[in-house]
Amino acid sequence: MQGKKKIKVRQVKSLIGVNKKHKRTVLALGLGRIGKERIHNDTPQIRGMIEQVQYLLKVEELEE
């Protein structure tokens, strides 16, 4: 059985002065402070959120 792909998302820039909608997107990803990381399933919904705020994040695909 093949496992689901995972993505590691790390916040690399501050939310100070960021558009409110983008700030809410980062918080919805489970981030909020510089250096905080979360691992998410690689879904179209998560990819869309990451694309919206990619200038604040560093994304790494994990292999299982």
Buried (B, 14 or more C-beta within 10 A) or exposed (E): EEEEEBBEBBBEEEBEEBEEEBBEBBEEBEBEEEEBEEEBEEEEEBEEBBEBBEEBBEBEEEEE
